[in-house]
C-alpha cells in the first residue's frame, strides 16, 4: 500500500523536516501543497484545496502552518474525507475557552476542536488509527508530558511543593519567519527566557499530565542552537525509597515503546543524543534523604517535537509499522 501525502507549509522548518522524512518513507508518495502564491516552481506540487488533493489521490494532508491557517484549511479537507495531521496548536486543546485564553484569539472551528484526536502515541495510541483530524502535540509538551504523566499517575509527586519545568529550545522552535527575537545577532552568545506565566503550551501540559496550573511552573528559554529541546524538571517526591523506584515507574509506563529511551545509573540525556531523531530520552537523579528529584528530558523539536511524531502518527493511522521511515 502506498499513501499519497500532502504537505502544506513545506517551506517552514517543520514542513521541510516532514518532506525529508517522507522522502525516505517506503510507503509514501509526497505532494507539496501551496496555500498562497509563492515565487518559483516546485516539482510535484499542487494547491492546498480538497479538489486538488482528490485529483492527486492524496489521502492525508499535513498542515505545517500557523494555527489560524490550520483552522481555515482543516475543515474543508476533513469534510472531503481527507485525513488531516495538524502540526499547529489549533486543535490540541479540548475547549474554545481555554484556546482563546492562551492563544489570544477566538477559535473558528469549535466542532473540529471537539472531534480532534491528540496524537501523543505513547498515551493515546488506540485513538489514532480512526482519527479524521489529528492534533500533533507541541514540542515542549511532548517532552514535559512524557516525563511527568507517569509520575503524576503514580502519585509520587508532592504537589504541595509544586513542579518546576525549566525548558530550553533551539531557535527553530520559533519557526522560519524572521523576527527580531530570533535574529542571529539576538540569539548568538545569548540565552533568554520568554512568555513567563503565559506560554501557550502550558495548558497542553496540564491537559495531558494531570497537573493543575497552580502546581506547575513553566519557563521557556531560547538557547543559541538551531534545534533541540532539553527540559529540567524539579519536584519533591513522595513514597520513593530509591532511584530504582523512580526507574520502575518509567519502565512500567514505557516498556516496549520504540521512541522513549530511559537512562539508568543517574546518567542524564543531552541534545546531541536526540538530534535528528524521533527519540525522547529521559534521565533523572533522586536524593532519598531530602526527597528531591530532578528529571532531565531531551527531544529534537523538529523530530519527536514536530515532523517525526507526525509521521509516527501517520504510520499508526494507516496501519504501517510505527517506526517506518523514522529509524
C-alpha positions as CSV (number, residue, x, y, z in Angstrom):
1,X,0.0,0.0,0.0
2,X,1.3,3.5,-1.0
3,X,-0.2,6.5,0.8
4,X,-0.3,9.8,-1.1
5,X,0.5,12.5,1.4
6,X,0.4,16.3,1.0
7,X,2.4,18.9,3.0
8,X,1.0,22.4,3.4
9,X,3.7,24.8,4.8
10,X,6.6,22.8,3.3
11,X,8.9,25.9,3.3
12,X,8.9,26.1,7.1
13,X,11.3,24.2,9.3
14,X,8.8,21.6,10.4
15,X,7.5,21.3,6.8
16,X,11.0,20.8,5.4
17,X,11.7,18.2,8.0
18,X,8.5,16.4,7.1
19,X,9.5,16.4,3.4
20,X,12.9,15.0,4.3
21,X,11.4,12.2,6.4
22,X,8.6,11.3,4.0
23,X,11.0,11.2,1.0
24,X,12.7,8.2,2.5
25,X,9.5,6.5,3.7
26,X,9.0,3.4,1.6
27,X,5.2,3.6,1.6
28,X,4.6,7.3,0.9
29,X,4.4,9.5,-2.2
30,X,4.6,13.1,-1.2
31,X,2.9,16.2,-2.7
32,X,3.8,19.7,-1.8
33,X,0.7,21.9,-1.5
34,X,0.7,25.7,-1.9
35,X,-1.8,27.7,0.2
36,X,-0.6,31.0,-1.0
37,X,1.2,32.4,-4.1
38,X,4.9,32.0,-4.0
39,X,7.6,32.8,-6.5
40,X,9.3,29.9,-8.2
41,X,8.1,26.4,-9.1
42,X,8.2,23.3,-7.0
43,X,8.2,19.8,-8.5
44,X,5.3,17.5,-7.6
45,X,3.3,20.5,-6.4
46,X,-0.4,21.2,-6.2
47,X,-2.7,23.7,-4.5
48,X,-4.0,23.3,-0.9
49,X,-7.6,22.5,-1.8
50,X,-9.7,19.4,-1.5
51,X,-10.3,19.4,-5.2
52,X,-6.5,19.3,-6.0
53,X,-6.0,16.7,-3.3
54,X,-8.6,14.4,-4.8
55,X,-7.0,14.8,-8.3
56,X,-3.6,13.8,-6.9
57,X,-5.3,10.9,-4.9
58,X,-4.0,12.5,-1.6
59,X,-5.3,10.6,1.4
60,X,-3.7,12.6,4.2
61,X,-2.6,16.2,4.5
62,X,0.0,17.5,6.9
63,X,-0.6,21.1,8.0
64,X,2.7,22.6,9.0
65,X,1.1,26.0,9.2
66,X,0.2,28.7,11.8
67,X,-2.9,27.9,13.9
68,X,-5.1,30.4,12.1
69,X,-4.2,28.9,8.7
70,X,-4.8,25.3,10.0
71,X,-8.3,26.3,11.2
72,X,-9.0,27.8,7.8
73,X,-7.9,24.7,5.9
74,X,-8.7,21.7,8.1
75,X,-12.5,21.8,7.8
76,X,-12.6,21.6,4.0
77,X,-10.1,18.6,3.9
78,X,-11.9,16.7,6.7
79,X,-15.3,17.2,5.2
80,X,-14.0,15.9,1.9
81,X,-12.9,12.7,3.6
82,X,-9.1,13.5,3.6
83,X,-7.3,12.9,6.8
84,X,-5.5,15.8,8.4
85,X,-2.5,15.8,10.7
86,X,-2.1,19.3,12.0
87,X,1.3,20.4,13.5
88,X,0.0,23.8,14.8
89,X,-1.8,24.3,18.1
90,X,-5.2,24.8,16.5
91,X,-6.7,21.6,17.7
92,X,-4.7,20.5,20.7
93,X,-6.9,21.8,23.4
94,X,-10.4,20.5,24.3
95,X,-12.5,23.7,24.5
96,X,-12.7,27.1,22.9
97,X,-12.4,29.0,26.2
98,X,-9.0,27.5,27.0
99,X,-7.8,28.1,23.5
100,X,-8.9,31.7,23.5
101,X,-7.4,32.4,26.9
102,X,-3.9,31.1,25.9
103,X,-3.8,31.8,22.2
104,X,-5.4,35.3,22.5
105,X,-7.8,34.7,19.6
106,X,-11.2,33.0,19.1
107,X,-11.4,29.5,17.7
108,X,-13.1,29.4,14.4
109,X,-13.8,25.7,14.2
110,X,-15.2,24.6,17.6
111,X,-16.8,21.5,16.2
112,X,-13.5,20.2,14.9
113,X,-11.8,21.1,18.2
114,X,-14.2,18.7,19.9
115,X,-13.5,15.9,17.4
116,X,-9.7,16.1,17.1
117,X,-7.6,13.3,18.5
118,X,-4.5,14.4,20.4
119,X,-1.6,12.5,18.8
120,X,0.8,11.5,21.5
121,X,1.2,7.8,20.7
122,X,2.6,6.7,24.0
123,X,-0.6,7.8,25.7
124,X,-3.3,7.7,23.1
125,X,-2.2,5.0,20.6
126,X,-5.6,3.3,20.4
127,X,-7.4,6.5,19.4
128,X,-5.1,7.4,16.5
129,X,-5.9,4.9,13.8
130,X,-9.5,6.1,13.4
131,X,-8.8,9.8,13.5
132,X,-10.0,12.1,10.8
133,X,-8.2,15.1,12.3
134,X,-5.1,14.5,14.4
135,X,-3.6,17.3,16.6
136,X,0.2,16.7,16.6
137,X,1.5,17.7,20.1
138,X,3.7,20.7,20.7
139,X,7.4,20.3,21.3
140,X,7.6,21.5,24.9
141,X,4.5,19.5,25.9
142,X,5.7,16.3,24.3
143,X,8.9,16.3,26.4
144,X,7.1,17.5,29.6
145,X,4.2,15.1,29.4
146,X,6.4,12.0,28.7
147,X,8.5,12.9,31.7
148,X,5.6,13.9,34.1
149,X,2.5,11.9,33.4
150,X,3.7,8.5,34.7
151,X,4.9,10.2,37.9
152,X,1.6,12.1,38.4
153,X,-0.4,9.0,37.9
154,X,1.8,7.0,40.3
155,X,1.2,9.7,42.9
156,X,4.9,10.2,43.7
157,X,5.0,14.0,43.3
158,X,4.4,16.2,46.3
159,X,2.0,18.7,44.8
160,X,2.2,20.9,47.9
161,X,5.7,21.7,46.8
162,X,4.9,22.2,43.1
163,X,6.6,21.2,39.9
164,X,9.2,23.4,38.2
165,X,9.9,22.8,34.5
166,X,12.9,24.7,33.2
167,X,12.7,24.3,29.4
168,X,15.2,25.3,26.8
169,X,14.8,25.2,23.0
170,X,16.8,25.9,19.9
171,X,15.7,28.8,17.7
172,X,14.0,26.7,15.1
173,X,11.1,26.3,17.5
174,X,10.0,29.8,16.8
175,X,9.5,29.0,13.1
176,X,11.2,30.2,9.9
177,X,9.5,33.6,9.7
178,X,12.1,36.3,10.6
179,X,11.7,38.2,13.8
180,X,13.9,40.4,16.0
181,X,13.9,37.8,18.8
182,X,15.3,35.1,16.5
183,X,17.7,37.3,14.5
184,X,21.2,35.9,14.6
185,X,22.6,38.9,16.5
186,X,20.0,38.5,19.2
187,X,20.4,34.7,19.6
188,X,24.1,34.1,19.3
189,X,26.1,34.2,22.5
190,X,22.8,34.9,24.3
191,X,20.3,33.0,26.5
192,X,16.8,34.4,27.3
193,X,13.6,33.5,28.9
194,X,10.2,34.3,27.3
195,X,6.4,34.0,27.8
196,X,6.7,33.6,31.6
197,X,3.3,32.5,33.0
198,X,1.8,32.9,29.6
199,X,3.3,30.3,27.3
200,X,0.6,28.7,25.1
201,X,2.0,25.2,25.6
202,X,1.2,25.3,29.4
203,X,-2.5,24.1,29.0
204,X,-1.4,21.3,26.8
205,X,0.9,20.0,29.6
206,X,-1.8,20.4,32.2
207,X,-4.5,18.7,30.0
208,X,-2.4,15.6,29.4
209,X,-0.3,15.3,32.6
210,X,-3.0,15.5,35.2
211,X,-1.4,18.6,36.9
212,X,-3.2,21.8,37.7
213,X,-1.9,25.3,36.8
214,X,-1.3,26.2,40.4
215,X,1.1,23.2,40.7
216,X,3.1,23.8,37.6
217,X,5.7,26.5,36.9
218,X,7.0,26.5,33.4
219,X,9.6,28.8,31.9
220,X,10.6,28.6,28.2
221,X,14.1,29.7,27.3
222,X,15.8,30.3,24.0
223,X,19.3,28.9,23.5
224,X,21.7,29.7,20.6
225,X,21.3,26.4,18.8
226,X,19.2,25.5,15.7
227,X,17.3,22.5,17.0
228,X,16.6,20.5,20.2
229,X,14.7,20.8,23.5
230,X,16.1,20.0,26.9
231,X,13.8,20.3,30.0
232,X,15.0,20.0,33.6
233,X,12.1,19.2,35.9
234,X,12.3,19.7,39.7
235,X,9.9,18.3,42.3
236,X,9.7,16.8,45.8
237,X,8.9,13.1,45.8
238,X,6.6,11.0,47.9
239,X,6.9,7.4,48.9
240,X,10.1,6.7,46.9
241,X,12.7,4.7,48.7
242,X,15.4,5.0,46.0
243,X,16.0,5.9,42.4
244,X,15.2,2.4,41.5
245,X,11.5,3.1,42.4
246,X,11.5,6.0,40.0
247,X,13.0,3.9,37.3
248,X,10.4,1.3,37.9
249,X,7.6,3.7,37.3
250,X,9.1,4.8,33.9
251,X,9.8,1.2,32.9
252,X,6.2,0.2,33.6
253,X,5.0,3.2,31.5
254,X,7.3,2.8,28.5
255,X,8.2,-0.9,28.3
256,X,8.1,-1.7,24.6
257,X,8.0,1.9,23.4
258,X,10.2,2.3,20.4
259,X,10.9,6.0,20.9
260,X,11.3,6.5,24.6
261,X,14.8,5.7,25.9
262,X,15.4,5.6,29.7
263,X,18.8,6.4,31.2
264,X,20.0,4.4,34.2
265,X,22.5,4.8,37.0
266,X,22.0,8.6,37.2
267,X,23.0,9.2,33.6
268,X,21.4,12.2,32.0
269,X,20.5,12.9,28.4
270,X,21.7,15.8,26.3
271,X,20.7,17.4,22.9
272,X,23.3,15.6,20.9
273,X,21.8,12.2,21.7
274,X,18.4,13.1,20.2
275,X,19.4,15.4,17.4
276,X,17.8,14.5,14.0
277,X,15.9,11.6,15.7
278,X,12.4,10.8,16.9
279,X,13.6,9.7,20.3
280,X,12.6,11.1,23.7
281,X,15.4,10.5,26.2
282,X,14.7,10.6,30.0
283,X,17.2,10.5,32.8
284,X,16.9,11.5,36.5
285,X,18.6,11.9,39.9
286,X,17.0,11.3,43.2
287,X,18.1,12.2,46.7
288,X,16.3,9.9,49.1
289,X,17.4,11.8,52.1
290,X,15.7,15.1,51.1
291,X,13.1,13.7,48.7
292,X,14.5,16.0,45.9
293,X,14.1,14.7,42.4
294,X,15.4,16.1,39.1
295,X,14.3,14.7,35.8
296,X,16.0,15.7,32.5
297,X,14.2,15.0,29.2
298,X,15.5,15.7,25.7
299,X,13.9,15.6,22.3
300,X,14.6,17.1,18.9
301,X,11.9,19.8,18.5
302,X,11.7,19.2,14.7
303,X,11.7,15.4,15.2
304,X,9.7,14.0,18.2
305,X,8.5,17.5,18.8
306,X,7.0,18.0,15.3
307,X,7.7,16.2,12.0
308,X,8.9,12.9,13.3
309,X,6.0,12.5,15.7
310,X,3.6,13.5,12.8
311,X,5.0,10.6,10.7
312,X,4.8,8.3,13.7
313,X,1.1,9.2,13.9
314,X,0.6,8.8,10.1
315,X,2.1,5.3,10.4
316,X,-0.5,4.4,13.1
317,X,-3.4,5.9,11.1
318,X,-2.6,3.7,8.1
319,X,-1.6,0.6,9.9
320,X,2.1,0.8,9.0
321,X,4.9,-0.3,11.4
322,X,5.1,2.6,13.8
323,X,8.8,3.3,13.3
324,X,8.8,3.0,9.5
325,X,10.7,5.9,7.9
326,X,11.9,7.1,11.3
327,X,14.9,4.8,12.1
